[in-house]
Amino acid sequence: MTRSHYQDADKVKLRTTGELVSGGGLSGAIMTLLYVIIGIAFWSLVGFGLDKLFGTTWIVWVGALIGAFGGFYLVYYYMSQSSSDHKR
């Protein structure tokens, strides 16, 4: 590869996950899915730990619901931020 190819690669603008979600398309869809999956996984693990600590079996499900809600909220937040930026 030539030197100019590497210089051009340095000029590529990296986008945040919020920009990917608000931009739509395949990358936005994947980031939306990842927000929800990671939210469910994280808060399910927290709920699982609390279940073991308290000797219950239902907190893991509450954690999964919180994680799903949190993931969808983040997507909604980034989408509303992008729509308000377009109105300006």
C-alpha positions, 0 to 999 in steps of 0.5 A, spaced: 500 500 500 502 506 498 503 512 503 497 516 500 493 510 502 495 510 509 494 518 509 487 517 506 485 512 512 487 517 517 482 522 515 476 517 516 471 519 521 470 514 527 462 515 529 460 513 536 454 508 537 449 514 538 451 516 531 450 509 528 443 508 531 441 515 529 444 514 522 439 508 521 441 502 516 445 496 517 450 499 522 444 502 526 440 496 526 446 492 529 447 497 534 440 497 536 440 490 537 447 490 541 444 495 546 438 491 547 442 484 548 447 487 552 442 490 557 439 484 558 445 480 559 448 485 564 442 486 568 440 479 568 447 477 571 445 482 576 439 479 577 442 472 578 447 475 583 441 478 587 437 471 586 443 467 589 444 472 595 437 473 597 435 466 595 429 468 590 428 466 583 424 472 580 429 477 580 433 475 574 427 476 570 426 483 573 433 484 571 432 482 564 426 487 563 430 492 566 436 491 561 431 490 555 427 497 557 434 500 558 437 498 551 430 501 548 431 507 552 438 508 549 436 507 542 430 512 543 434 517 546 439 517 540 434 517 535 430 523 539 437 527 539 438 526 532 431 528 530 432 534 534 439 536 531 436 535 524 430 540 526 436 546 527 
